């Protein structure tokens, strides 16, 4: 039976990922909108990521958001894991798009 209730998980950043997030977060920049959208999405459907190691099962997933130069968005890579209540981001890579 499919549930109509969506599980909303808490998004938590480990220190290294938080440092990168702090470096790029500017409320007047499109990155802020982009990261808020990714957090919204992962809080509801964290299983969308791909395994960090393709050949072996792992608890770590990789989510990639491709940026667009015309939209002013950046390439964002998140390495994370999740459980029933949390999504923990261990790594964050942000690359401006030319």
N, C-alpha and C positions, 0 to 999 in steps of 0.2 A: 504494500500500500504506500502510495506517495503522500508525503506530508506537505501541507500547504504552508507550514511554518518554516521560516528561514532562520537558520542559526546565525546569529551575529557574534563574531569572535572579536576579541580585543586584539589590536595590532600593537606589538611591542618591538622596539628596535634595540639590538645589542649596541654597546658603546661605539664600536667602529662604524656601524651603519648609521647610528644617530649623528655622529660627527659629520659624515657625508651629507646627510639630510639637512643638518643645520647650515652647512656651507652653501647649499643651493636654495634653501627656502627663503623666498622673498614674496610677500603677499601681492606684489605688483607684477610678478613674473608668471608665465604660463606653467612653470614647473609646479607651483603650488596647486593649481587646478589638476594637473596631471597626476601628482602623487596622491591627492585626495581621492581621485577616481580609482586609482589602483588599490588604495586601502579599502574603499567601499566594496570593490569587486572581490578582493581577497577575503574580506571579513565574511562574505556570503558564500563564495565558491572557491576555497583555497586549493581544491584538488586540480585546478586548471594548469598548474605548473608542471613542467616536465622534470623527470628525475635528473639530478645533477650528474650522476654517473649512469650513462645509458646502459652499460653492460651488467651492472649489478644493482639490486634493489637498495634503496637508501631512504632515510627519513627526510632528506633535504630535497627541496624542489627549486626549480629555477623558473622565474617569470620574467619575460622580456616584453617591454613596451617600446615599440619603434617610434622614434620621433619624426617630426616633419619640419623642415626649414620654413615653409610658408606659414605654418601654424605657430611657429616659435616654440615647439616642444622638443624635448631631448630624448635620446635613447636611454632607457632605464632598465637595469638588470637587478633583480632582487633574488637573493638566495635565502630561502626560508624553510621553516617547518611549521606544522600546525597540529593542534589537537582539538577536542570538542569546544574549548573555550578561548583559545589563543592562536594567533599567528605570530611567530617570532621571526623577525628579519635579522639574519646574521651578517649578510653582506649586501651592499648597495653600491652600484656603479652607475654614474651619470655621465653621459657623453653628449656634448652639444652637437647638433646636426648642422653640417655646412650646406 
